[in-house]
């Protein structure tokens, strides 16, 4: 995972952006360029190497490594990826969200959600990820949404709809119930008791600190006009681009309960369809 983290940090960068759109937290991310080309094909490689960490539990990975059975480990991980067609499956968007949260944010997975579905033809039920963080002794649950779309308008509209649905008290109660019985941290983990207490003590949901990271991808024509993320023209044009997207998000006037924070993560590509096609080819090989 250390090598994977290093490679992800050499490919994906947070875009430093000052703005006044502060109703919800927002993070813009871009890839860098190599030989004048936006390195979106590298995302496929990063996703491939992340599948075992995304789809298997730590205990499963440890067991496969002890048995020196790396082939079976890969097979089992890919077996848990949905077999739905590329435009109907959310796994790769969820994988990308997993990478971003694991590498760039202070969060760690505590439930492998792809392990919980009854059929690989089904999509992940509820939130797309279940991570946590400990901050000043407080436990935060990171319950994410991933919208791996070509259109930003489509991505944000679907995201807002999902957030509103998933933040309903009955929906949240069901989600917490599922997570509480599937905690993958063992009793020896330093923060196990804190997480277990939050999920299984029967306390009010109003007191659980929840972050909802929302990944939004889209096709961005601006990226084809540049060759270097450090150039002044790139920074100027992408600043304008991201500010437009931030305004679109705020135009929805999303509101949430005091214990729930929503964080939008915006990542543009030259062609989301290209990435999905390459991932589909990779999946055929790996299966």
Backbone bond lengths (Angstrom), bond angles and torsions (degrees), N, CA, C in turn:
res aa  C-N    CA-C-N  psi(-1)  N-CA   C-N-CA  omega(-1)  CA-C   N-CA-C  phi
1 X - - - 1.469 - - 1.530 110.57 -
2 X 1.346 117.42 -30.89 1.465 120.30 -179.76 1.521 111.12 -63.17
3 X 1.336 116.59 -43.84 1.457 120.09 179.69 1.519 110.97 -66.08
4 X 1.333 115.53 -39.37 1.461 121.09 177.64 1.526 110.72 -62.06
5 X 1.327 116.33 -42.80 1.465 121.16 178.06 1.520 111.06 -61.12
6 X 1.321 116.52 -43.66 1.460 120.31 -179.81 1.527 110.91 -62.79
7 X 1.318 116.88 -42.66 1.464 120.02 -179.18 1.518 111.83 -68.45
8 X 1.330 116.17 -36.58 1.463 119.33 177.63 1.523 110.45 -64.81
9 X 1.335 117.32 -39.67 1.464 121.55 179.31 1.522 112.22 -68.87
10 X 1.324 117.28 -22.35 1.464 120.49 177.08 1.524 112.37 -88.29
11 X 1.321 116.33 -2.88 1.458 121.22 -179.49 1.523 111.92 -114.46
12 X 1.322 116.40 -41.46 1.463 122.09 -173.83 1.525 109.40 -108.78
13 X 1.331 115.78 136.39 1.468 120.25 -177.54 1.526 110.66 -133.80
14 X 1.320 115.71 141.22 1.460 119.87 170.56 1.522 108.76 -74.27
15 X 1.318 116.06 134.94 1.461 121.79 -179.28 1.524 108.37 -90.34
16 X 1.309 116.53 118.79 1.460 122.17 -177.86 1.523 109.23 -74.22
17 X 1.321 116.10 114.45 1.460 119.87 -171.46 1.526 110.56 -142.78
18 X 1.329 116.26 122.27 1.452 122.07 174.40 1.529 108.63 -91.51
19 X 1.330 116.33 132.08 1.465 118.22 -176.62 1.526 110.60 -155.37
20 X 1.334 114.59 168.38 1.460 121.34 -178.58 1.527 112.40 -107.90
21 X 1.334 116.93 6.31 1.464 120.08 -178.18 1.529 108.75 -89.45
22 X 1.314 115.80 87.27 1.463 121.27 -166.71 1.526 114.37 -113.01
23 X 1.315 117.80 8.88 1.464 119.07 -179.19 1.530 110.86 -65.08
24 X 1.319 116.37 -35.88 1.464 121.85 174.24 1.522 108.12 -132.37
25 X 1.331 116.38 151.18 1.466 119.95 178.54 1.519 109.67 -71.02
26 X 1.327 115.35 141.91 1.465 120.14 -177.89 1.521 110.16 -138.83
27 X 1.324 115.79 140.21 1.459 121.66 176.50 1.522 108.54 -131.25
28 X 1.328 115.81 125.34 1.464 120.96 176.91 1.529 108.70 -99.21
29 X 1.325 115.99 139.73 1.460 120.28 -178.94 1.522 109.53 -133.80
30 X 1.320 115.91 144.67 1.464 120.69 175.00 1.522 108.74 -135.39
31 X 1.322 114.50 163.30 1.461 121.10 170.70 1.521 107.37 -94.25
32 X 1.326 116.96 167.67 1.458 117.68 174.26 1.529 110.72 -98.86
33 X 1.313 115.79 -175.67 1.463 121.66 -176.87 1.532 109.82 -112.16
34 X 1.320 115.31 155.83 1.465 121.62 172.88 1.522 107.63 -143.33
35 X 1.328 115.56 125.44 1.462 121.13 -177.18 1.531 110.74 54.66
36 X 1.336 114.96 36.82 1.463 120.47 176.98 1.510 114.64 79.02
37 X 1.340 118.27 6.28 1.463 120.89 -177.60 1.526 110.34 -116.72
38 X 1.320 115.24 135.73 1.465 121.38 176.20 1.518 108.00 -65.43
39 X 1.316 117.53 129.52 1.463 120.80 -165.98 1.538 113.49 -84.83
40 X 1.321 116.96 45.05 1.457 118.61 -176.37 1.529 112.66 -70.38
41 X 1.341 118.17 -25.46 1.462 119.23 177.40 1.523 111.63 -64.96
42 X 1.345 116.88 -23.99 1.465 120.87 178.81 1.526 111.76 -68.29
43 X 1.336 115.75 -23.87 1.465 119.36 178.63 1.528 109.98 -60.46
44 X 1.318 116.27 -36.34 1.467 120.61 -179.98 1.525 110.08 -60.41
45 X 1.309 116.44 -43.10 1.463 121.04 179.75 1.530 111.29 -65.61
46 X 1.330 116.24 -42.88 1.460 120.39 179.19 1.530 110.41 -62.53
47 X 1.327 116.55 -43.48 1.462 120.99 178.81 1.522 110.48 -62.59
48 X 1.325 116.99 -43.01 1.469 120.51 179.57 1.530 110.88 -56.83
49 X 1.321 116.07 -44.14 1.459 119.76 -176.72 1.525 112.30 -76.51
50 X 1.329 116.90 -13.29 1.457 120.44 -178.81 1.521 113.40 -92.78
51 X 1.319 117.33 -12.40 1.462 120.74 -171.54 1.523 112.17 -57.77
52 X 1.331 117.74 -43.11 1.470 118.35 -177.16 1.536 111.49 -64.66
53 X 1.332 116.94 -35.85 1.465 120.41 179.95 1.528 111.43 -74.77
54 X 1.317 115.84 -29.51 1.461 122.15 179.86 1.526 111.74 -78.11
55 X 1.329 117.08 -41.52 1.464 121.80 -169.16 1.525 114.51 -99.71
56 X 1.332 117.59 -14.72 1.455 120.71 -179.99 1.526 110.54 -114.47
57 X 1.316 116.04 154.85 1.453 120.30 174.47 1.529 109.45 -81.07
58 X 1.321 117.09 162.16 1.464 120.65 177.41 1.528 111.03 -59.73
59 X 1.316 116.05 -37.21 1.463 120.41 -179.70 1.529 110.50 -65.27
60 X 1.333 116.31 -41.14 1.468 119.70 178.61 1.522 110.71 -64.52
61 X 1.332 116.70 -45.00 1.470 120.41 179.93 1.525 110.36 -60.58
62 X 1.321 116.49 -44.41 1.461 120.99 179.36 1.517 111.19 -59.33
63 X 1.342 116.74 -43.09 1.467 121.12 -178.88 1.523 110.96 -64.78
64 X 1.330 117.49 -44.75 1.471 120.26 179.81 1.526 110.95 -63.16
65 X 1.325 116.74 -38.75 1.459 120.15 179.40 1.525 111.22 -68.09
66 X 1.316 116.66 -39.57 1.466 120.13 177.48 1.523 111.02 -63.09
67 X 1.330 116.40 -35.10 1.466 121.27 179.03 1.530 112.41 -84.51
68 X 1.356 115.97 -1.45 1.466 121.18 -178.29 1.530 111.09 55.12
69 X 1.336 115.22 39.99 1.464 120.77 -175.82 1.526 109.67 -115.64
70 X 1.320 115.83 68.26 1.464 120.45 -175.88 1.527 112.03 -70.95
71 X 1.328 116.56 -31.18 1.460 119.80 178.28 1.517 111.64 -63.83
72 X 1.335 116.68 -44.59 1.464 121.10 178.65 1.528 110.57 -68.14
73 X 1.323 116.79 -33.70 1.462 120.07 177.80 1.527 110.22 -62.66
74 X 1.314 117.27 -45.81 1.460 120.84 177.92 1.524 110.97 -63.58
75 X 1.331 115.93 -43.65 1.460 119.70 -178.16 1.522 111.19 -61.56
76 X 1.345 116.28 -44.74 1.458 120.49 -178.77 1.527 111.11 -64.47
77 X 1.332 116.46 -39.53 1.464 119.92 179.73 1.522 111.08 -63.53
78 X 1.325 116.94 -47.80 1.462 120.23 -178.53 1.518 111.90 -69.95
79 X 1.314 116.26 -24.80 1.460 120.44 177.58 1.526 110.69 -64.05
80 X 1.322 117.02 -26.81 1.465 121.17 -178.86 1.525 113.25 -85.52
81 X 1.327 117.52 -8.83 1.462 120.25 176.19 1.519 108.95 -76.45
82 X 1.318 115.74 137.45 1.464 120.97 -176.95 1.528 111.81 -56.57
83 X 1.316 115.46 143.95 1.461 121.23 177.33 1.526 112.11 -94.88
84 X 1.307 116.58 9.48 1.463 120.07 176.63 1.524 110.25 -65.95
85 X 1.321 117.26 158.72 1.459 121.11 178.44 1.517 109.90 -64.85
86 X 1.359 115.61 156.26 1.461 121.35 -169.51 1.524 113.79 -55.53
87 X 1.324 118.23 -35.58 1.468 119.99 -177.77 1.521 112.81 -85.52
88 X 1.337 116.69 -1.26 1.455 120.44 -179.76 1.527 111.71 -117.77
89 X 1.327 116.83 0.70 1.451 120.02 -176.18 1.509 110.39 -111.91
90 X 1.335 115.36 139.40 1.454 119.38 -177.29 1.512 114.48 -101.92
91 X 1.333 116.73 -2.14 1.468 120.40 -171.95 1.524 113.82 -56.52
92 X 1.327 117.50 -41.61 1.458 118.63 -174.28 1.524 111.91 -73.91
93 X 1.320 117.61 -30.92 1.453 119.84 171.39 1.519 110.78 -66.44
94 X 1.327 115.99 -39.70 1.460 121.29 177.53 1.531 110.94 -66.09
95 X 1.330 116.05 -36.57 1.463 121.14 175.92 1.517 110.98 -63.25
96 X 1.323 116.10 -43.94 1.461 120.04 179.53 1.523 110.61 -65.13
97 X 1.316 117.14 -39.64 1.465 120.55 176.14 1.524 110.20 -62.92
98 X 1.328 117.14 -41.84 1.468 121.54 178.14 1.526 110.48 -57.70
99 X 1.327 116.86 -45.00 1.470 121.49 -179.36 1.525 110.11 -61.93
100 X 1.321 116.49 -48.40 1.465 121.17 -177.48 1.528 110.91 -61.80
101 X 1.321 116.79 -45.33 1.466 119.82 -179.18 1.527 111.47 -66.63
102 X 1.325 116.73 -39.10 1.467 120.80 -177.66 1.517 112.14 -70.96
103 X 1.335 116.88 -33.02 1.465 121.14 -173.40 1.525 112.36 -95.15
104 X 1.326 117.77 -40.15 1.462 120.65 -169.15 1.528 114.74 -109.31
105 X 1.309 117.28 -8.01 1.462 119.92 -179.18 1.530 109.10 -129.06
106 X 1.336 117.57 155.53 1.466 120.80 -175.36 1.522 111.66 -79.27
107 X 1.332 117.24 62.24 1.454 119.01 -176.67 1.520 111.27 -135.24
108 X 1.318 114.94 155.40 1.468 121.23 -179.48 1.521 108.93 -139.95
109 X 1.325 115.80 141.58 1.464 120.77 -179.87 1.530 110.79 -67.87
110 X 1.348 115.95 136.49 1.463 118.37 173.61 1.539 112.67 -123.88
111 X 1.337 117.39 -7.46 1.463 122.19 171.10 1.526 108.33 -140.17
112 X 1.328 116.32 130.78 1.466 121.94 176.21 1.523 107.74 -88.98
113 X 1.318 116.47 97.71 1.462 119.93 -169.42 1.525 113.29 -69.18
114 X 1.335 118.56 -30.27 1.468 119.01 179.35 1.520 111.17 -65.01
115 X 1.318 117.22 -21.31 1.466 121.12 179.46 1.522 111.92 -73.16
116 X 1.334 117.21 -16.75 1.459 120.97 -171.91 1.524 114.25 -91.87
117 X 1.322 118.34 -14.89 1.455 117.36 -176.59 1.533 110.45 -77.30
118 X 1.321 115.37 149.99 1.459 120.84 -174.37 1.518 112.92 -80.83
119 X 1.329 117.66 -20.15 1.456 121.42 -178.48 1.518 109.32 -146.79
120 X 1.339 116.83 144.14 1.462 120.02 178.38 1.528 111.69 -72.50
121 X 1.316 117.06 -6.15 1.457 119.60 174.25 1.525 110.98 -83.92
122 X 1.335 116.07 -16.32 1.461 121.14 179.25 1.520 110.60 -83.26
123 X 1.336 115.47 155.12 1.449 120.63 171.32 1.528 108.60 -89.18
124 X 1.334 116.36 163.44 1.458 120.07 177.27 1.526 109.01 -62.26
125 X 1.324 115.90 130.81 1.461 120.39 -179.22 1.534 109.69 -83.75
126 X 1.321 115.44 145.19 1.456 119.49 177.43 1.514 112.09 73.76
127 X 1.327 116.02 -145.69 1.457 120.48 179.42 1.531 110.07 -67.68
128 X 1.326 115.72 157.67 1.459 120.94 -174.08 1.520 113.65 -85.44
129 X 1.318 117.87 -10.43 1.464 119.63 177.42 1.518 108.89 -155.14
130 X 1.327 115.27 161.96 1.464 121.20 177.17 1.520 107.73 -137.76
131 X 1.328 115.69 94.33 1.462 122.50 178.01 1.531 108.69 -114.46
132 X 1.314 116.40 174.09 1.452 120.83 175.76 1.524 109.48 -147.32
133 X 1.320 116.01 163.41 1.464 122.08 170.96 1.517 108.32 -146.54
134 X 1.326 116.13 154.33 1.459 122.63 175.50 1.519 106.95 -113.63
135 X 1.322 116.98 118.91 1.457 121.67 -177.23 1.530 109.53 -133.75
136 X 1.332 115.27 115.53 1.469 120.57 -177.01 1.528 111.15 52.53
137 X 1.322 114.60 44.91 1.468 122.84 177.92 1.526 113.66 73.40
138 X 1.334 117.51 -4.68 1.466 120.30 177.06 1.525 110.52 -91.65
139 X 1.334 115.86 141.50 1.459 121.19 176.40 1.523 109.40 -95.89
140 X 1.315 116.09 128.49 1.465 122.27 174.92 1.524 108.80 -111.96
141 X 1.316 116.31 130.93 1.459 120.96 171.45 1.521 108.24 -92.49
142 X 1.345 116.40 127.49 1.455 122.23 177.89 1.531 107.33 -102.73
143 X 1.319 115.89 102.49 1.464 121.77 -177.50 1.525 107.78 -112.18
144 X 1.331 115.83 102.76 1.459 119.72 -164.62 1.516 116.48 -99.52
145 X 1.332 112.87 167.80 1.465 123.17 174.74 1.526 108.34 -130.41
146 X 1.323 116.94 137.95 1.467 121.25 178.18 1.517 109.60 -125.65
147 X 1.329 116.19 125.37 1.458 122.09 177.74 1.534 107.59 -122.01
148 X 1.328 114.85 93.48 1.470 122.55 -176.17 1.523 108.00 -89.79
149 X 1.340 116.00 75.72 1.459 122.64 -170.84 1.532 111.40 -113.19
150 X 1.337 114.87 162.57 1.463 121.09 173.45 1.524 111.11 -86.82
151 X 1.318 116.66 -28.34 1.464 122.19 -177.25 1.519 109.87 -106.45
152 X 1.346 116.77 127.59 1.457 119.42 178.33 1.516 111.05 -66.13
153 X 1.314 116.98 -39.83 1.466 120.44 179.86 1.517 110.81 -59.59
154 X 1.342 116.05 -43.20 1.459 120.27 177.84 1.511 111.68 -65.78
155 X 1.332 116.01 -40.46 1.462 120.59 -178.81 1.522 111.28 -63.75
156 X 1.329 117.15 -48.38 1.460 119.86 -176.07 1.531 110.92 -70.66
157 X 1.322 117.86 -37.58 1.474 120.22 178.57 1.523 110.48 -62.56
158 X 1.338 116.94 -45.73 1.467 120.69 179.11 1.524 111.39 -65.87
159 X 1.344 114.99 -37.48 1.464 119.14 -179.43 1.521 111.27 -64.73
160 X 1.314 117.17 -46.00 1.464 120.84 -179.70 1.520 110.53 -61.68
161 X 1.329 116.26 -41.55 1.464 120.66 178.38 1.536 110.54 -61.18
162 X 1.347 116.50 -44.33 1.465 120.72 -179.81 1.523 111.60 -65.61
163 X 1.335 116.33 -42.52 1.467 119.90 -179.18 1.522 110.82 -60.99
164 X 1.316 116.71 -46.85 1.465 120.13 -179.68 1.521 111.42 -60.92
165 X 1.329 116.10 -41.95 1.470 119.84 179.93 1.526 111.03 -66.80
166 X 1.331 116.35 -45.22 1.457 120.69 -173.40 1.531 113.17 -75.48
167 X 1.314 117.22 -16.04 1.464 120.15 179.02 1.523 112.65 -93.15
168 X 1.322 117.05 -0.38 1.462 119.49 172.89 1.522 108.83 -64.29
169 X 1.323 116.98 142.67 1.468 121.27 -171.67 1.527 112.52 -58.97
170 X 1.333 118.09 -40.53 1.470 120.26 -179.78 1.516 111.14 -66.83
171 X 1.322 115.50 -39.21 1.473 120.09 179.37 1.531 109.87 -65.44
172 X 1.309 116.45 -46.17 1.458 120.62 179.17 1.529 111.44 -61.90
173 X 1.317 116.20 -39.93 1.463 120.21 179.96 1.531 110.31 -61.93
174 X 1.340 116.60 -42.33 1.466 120.41 178.37 1.526 111.03 -65.27
175 X 1.340 116.37 -40.83 1.465 120.57 -179.74 1.529 110.46 -63.49
176 X 1.313 117.08 -46.28 1.463 121.08 179.51 1.526 110.53 -62.05
177 X 1.318 116.39 -38.06 1.461 120.74 178.74 1.526 111.36 -61.26
178 X 1.319 116.27 -42.91 1.467 120.78 179.18 1.524 110.67 -66.88
179 X 1.316 116.33 -46.11 1.460 120.31 -178.76 1.525 111.70 -64.58
180 X 1.307 116.63 -38.14 1.471 120.79 -174.67 1.518 112.67 -62.77
181 X 1.319 116.80 -28.13 1.466 119.95 -178.80 1.521 112.68 -95.94
182 X 1.342 116.15 5.96 1.468 119.54 -177.15 1.525 113.17 -131.99
183 X 1.314 117.32 24.42 1.467 120.59 178.17 1.521 109.18 -61.99
184 X 1.323 116.53 127.41 1.464 120.25 -175.79 1.524 113.66 -95.80
185 X 1.311 117.32 -8.14 1.460 120.11 177.38 1.521 108.20 -74.65
186 X 1.328 117.29 131.75 1.462 118.31 -179.17 1.532 110.71 -82.57
187 X 1.313 115.19 173.41 1.461 120.61 -174.56 1.520 113.34 -62.45
188 X 1.332 116.64 -20.85 1.462 120.36 -178.25 1.531 112.44 -83.58
189 X 1.314 116.27 -10.64 1.465 119.67 -179.22 1.526 108.69 -67.69
190 X 1.323 118.55 133.22 1.477 121.38 -174.06 1.526 114.99 -53.94
191 X 1.326 117.61 -35.53 1.471 119.87 -174.67 1.527 112.44 -104.37
192 X 1.324 117.34 10.49 1.467 119.88 -176.32 1.529 111.63 -56.50
193 X 1.329 116.73 -47.81 1.460 120.35 -175.77 1.524 112.31 -60.35
194 X 1.342 116.12 -38.58 1.465 119.82 179.81 1.529 111.19 -63.60
195 X 1.324 115.39 -46.25 1.468 119.69 -178.41 1.522 110.29 -68.52
196 X 1.313 116.20 -44.79 1.458 120.82 -179.98 1.528 110.49 -61.03
197 X 1.320 117.21 -39.88 1.460 121.08 -179.60 1.523 111.42 -64.59
198 X 1.328 116.40 -41.85 1.465 120.66 -180.00 1.526 110.93 -64.34
199 X 1.329 116.30 -41.17 1.458 120.13 -174.06 1.527 113.46 -85.48
200 X 1.319 117.65 -25.43 1.463 119.73 -171.04 1.518 115.27 -120.47
201 X 1.330 117.87 3.72 1.472 118.76 -176.40 1.519 113.36 -87.14
202 X 1.334 117.07 -7.32 1.465 119.73 179.61 1.515 113.93 78.74
203 X 1.334 117.44 15.63 1.457 120.64 178.47 1.524 111.95 -70.83
204 X 1.308 116.21 167.39 1.463 120.31 -179.57 1.523 111.16 -67.75
205 X 1.322 115.60 141.26 1.471 120.70 177.70 1.522 111.07 -65.55
206 X 1.329 116.72 -21.92 1.463 120.35 -178.95 1.521 112.24 -65.25
207 X 1.332 117.54 -17.46 1.461 121.75 -177.03 1.527 113.02 -101.35
208 X 1.330 117.24 -5.77 1.459 119.76 178.95 1.525 108.88 -82.41
209 X 1.315 116.70 124.40 1.470 120.94 179.33 1.530 109.22 -80.15
210 X 1.321 115.38 120.22 1.460 121.26 -175.12 1.522 110.37 -123.84
211 X 1.321 115.55 132.74 1.459 121.45 170.56 1.522 107.84 -113.25
212 X 1.318 115.61 135.21 1.462 120.36 177.29 1.525 108.46 -114.66
213 X 1.341 117.90 95.74 1.462 120.26 175.53 1.527 109.10 -79.56
214 X 1.308 116.24 128.17 1.467 121.47 -175.79 1.529 108.89 -118.49
215 X 1.325 116.69 112.90 1.460 121.67 178.75 1.521 109.78 -88.50
216 X 1.328 116.44 124.91 1.460 122.72 177.74 1.521 108.66 -121.10
217 X 1.335 117.50 118.26 1.468 120.79 173.72 1.526 108.84 -109.37
218 X 1.318 115.04 162.33 1.461 119.78 177.65 1.535 109.51 -169.54
219 X 1.318 116.28 162.71 1.465 121.94 175.26 1.525 109.42 -79.55
220 X 1.320 116.33 131.47 1.468 121.06 -176.02 1.528 110.08 -129.49
221 X 1.324 116.18 114.08 1.467 120.90 -177.72 1.524 112.85 -69.23
222 X 1.323 117.13 -24.86 1.464 120.96 -178.99 1.528 111.26 -57.63
223 X 1.310 117.09 -34.09 1.469 121.57 -174.99 1.519 112.97 -63.21
224 X 1.330 116.99 -29.40 1.468 120.24 -178.26 1.525 112.36 -74.28
225 X 1.327 117.75 -12.25 1.466 121.47 -176.35 1.521 113.01 -90.40
226 X 1.331 118.32 1.78 1.463 120.66 -172.24 1.524 111.92 -133.72
227 X 1.343 114.38 167.66 1.463 120.40 -178.96 1.530 112.33 -135.72
228 X 1.340 116.66 0.29 1.457 119.75 -174.95 1.518 109.55 -154.26
229 X 1.342 117.71 121.85 1.465 120.46 -177.51 1.533 112.59 -72.16
230 X 1.327 116.37 -10.85 1.464 119.09 179.52 1.520 113.02 -95.35
231 X 1.326 117.42 -2.88 1.458 119.46 -178.98 1.522 110.90 -73.13
232 X 1.321 116.43 148.83 1.469 120.96 -178.50 1.517 111.80 -61.89
233 X 1.327 116.96 -37.64 1.467 119.17 -178.46 1.524 111.32 -68.65
234 X 1.330 116.40 -38.27 1.469 119.69 177.20 1.524 110.02 -62.25
235 X 1.324 116.02 -48.87 1.464 120.69 -178.53 1.528 110.94 -60.89
236 X 1.336 115.89 -41.98 1.468 120.17 -179.11 1.527 111.10 -65.15
237 X 1.348 116.43 -48.55 1.463 119.45 -177.12 1.523 112.22 -68.54
238 X 1.340 116.97 -40.52 1.459 119.19 -179.44 1.524 111.35 -71.99
239 X 1.330 117.54 -28.81 1.464 119.73 173.89 1.527 109.72 -61.00
240 X 1.321 116.18 -47.39 1.458 120.40 177.45 1.514 112.13 -62.41
241 X 1.326 115.76 -40.41 1.464 121.44 179.41 1.530 111.07 -61.75
242 X 1.314 116.83 -49.30 1.462 120.56 -177.98 1.532 111.93 -67.64
243 X 1.323 116.71 -36.46 1.464 119.05 178.63 1.531 111.28 -62.62
244 X 1.328 116.76 -37.34 1.468 120.15 176.37 1.519 110.68 -62.72
245 X 1.336 115.65 -40.80 1.468 119.61 -179.45 1.531 110.28 -69.87
246 X 1.321 117.38 -38.48 1.459 120.76 177.37 1.533 110.64 -60.26
247 X 1.327 116.16 -42.23 1.461 120.15 179.59 1.528 110.64 -63.26
248 X 1.334 117.08 -40.20 1.466 120.13 179.22 1.523 110.87 -60.93
249 X 1.334 115.03 -39.10 1.461 119.13 178.71 1.525 110.18 -64.22
250 X 1.319 116.42 -46.45 1.467 119.84 -177.45 1.518 112.63 -69.25
251 X 1.333 117.12 -25.21 1.458 120.25 178.34 1.534 111.73 -61.83
252 X 1.339 116.84 -22.88 1.464 120.14 178.46 1.527 111.98 -75.42
253 X 1.341 116.76 -15.91 1.463 122.17 178.51 1.534 111.37 50.78
254 X 1.326 114.48 50.29 1.459 120.64 179.46 1.523 110.36 -67.75
255 X 1.306 116.61 131.42 1.464 121.03 176.54 1.523 108.57 -120.77
256 X 1.312 116.38 151.32 1.459 120.26 179.97 1.523 109.95 -142.98
257 X 1.322 116.19 166.47 1.457 121.21 179.62 1.523 109.92 -69.39
258 X 1.333 117.39 158.77 1.477 120.95 -176.32 1.522 114.18 -56.93
259 X 1.327 117.99 -28.76 1.474 120.69 -177.71 1.514 113.10 -90.60
260 X 1.338 117.47 2.45 1.470 121.43 -177.99 1.523 109.82 -118.77
261 X 1.313 116.40 124.22 1.465 122.82 175.18 1.527 108.82 -110.94
262 X 1.318 116.26 138.97 1.465 121.00 175.94 1.519 108.66 -111.74
263 X 1.318 116.00 129.44 1.462 122.58 -179.60 1.524 108.80 -122.23
264 X 1.324 116.42 119.32 1.463 120.76 178.67 1.533 110.13 -94.44
265 X 1.321 115.34 131.87 1.466 122.36 176.93 1.516 107.30 -117.15
266 X 1.323 116.80 116.12 1.459 121.72 -174.97 1.521 109.59 -106.55
267 X 1.337 116.50 125.01 1.460 120.23 -179.44 1.536 109.84 -134.20
268 X 1.328 117.87 108.32 1.465 120.75 179.35 1.531 112.27 -86.12
269 X 1.313 115.88 151.43 1.462 122.99 174.30 1.520 109.37 -131.31
270 X 1.314 115.66 162.46 1.461 118.53 172.58 1.524 109.87 -69.38
271 X 1.342 116.37 -40.98 1.460 120.31 -179.05 1.524 110.39 -153.39
272 X 1.321 116.74 106.15 1.460 120.84 175.74 1.525 110.22 -65.65
273 X 1.331 117.21 -34.98 1.465 120.89 179.77 1.527 111.07 -61.66
274 X 1.331 117.16 -38.68 1.469 121.08 177.60 1.522 110.04 -61.40
275 X 1.328 116.84 -45.72 1.462 120.82 -178.80 1.528 110.60 -63.37
276 X 1.312 116.79 -43.11 1.465 119.87 179.54 1.527 111.53 -63.79
277 X 1.322 116.55 -39.39 1.466 120.32 178.38 1.524 111.11 -64.14
278 X 1.337 116.57 -43.15 1.461 120.42 178.85 1.529 110.99 -65.70
279 X 1.301 117.11 -36.74 1.459 121.02 177.84 1.526 111.10 -67.42
280 X 1.324 115.53 -37.01 1.462 119.63 177.76 1.526 110.20 -64.20
281 X 1.319 117.15 -41.51 1.478 120.89 177.37 1.533 110.10 -62.63
282 X 1.322 115.64 -43.98 1.456 120.48 179.71 1.523 110.58 -61.64
283 X 1.318 116.14 -42.17 1.459 120.09 -178.32 1.523 111.09 -62.34
284 X 1.315 117.41 -40.29 1.469 121.14 177.72 1.524 111.35 -58.53
285 X 1.320 116.26 -39.60 1.467 121.09 -179.90 1.526 110.76 -70.87
286 X 1.327 116.76 -45.89 1.453 121.63 -173.77 1.522 112.51 -70.81
287 X 1.300 116.77 -29.12 1.478 119.04 178.03 1.530 110.55 -73.49
